[in-house]
């Protein structure tokens, strides 16, 4: 469980909309990148869209987001605040992307089409789950 209160940032709950809008924009860019076979761009946008969707969810329900430098802490925060088995299950999609963050963002390795598509599916599943929990906009 994430216990370091200094790694939490309080945010007004109505600001979840800004994070959600960014997540949806990046998801759209991800889709475009997939269509153009831009595998690395697709996965990078999938990663960032998923992180922003997680932020939107936590802000809407709890008025906080992780401010830790370790993205793994965002997963811990999600699972500690959203205690349902469905949240536990969906946190795995976020974990798959975060586990690939260094490979996607900081190495010279190129992603294969298959790996990129797999990561984008995880993003789509997580974002779809978040969408089902947030109010109609």
Protein Blocks (a to p, Z undefined) as FASTA:
>chain_A
ZZblklpccddfklmmmmmmmmmmmmmmmmmmmmnopaklmmmmmmmmmmmmmmmmmmmm
nopacfbfblklmmmmmmmmmmcfklmmmmmmmmmmmmmmmmmmmmcbdcdfklmmmmmm
mmmmmmmmmmmmpccZZ
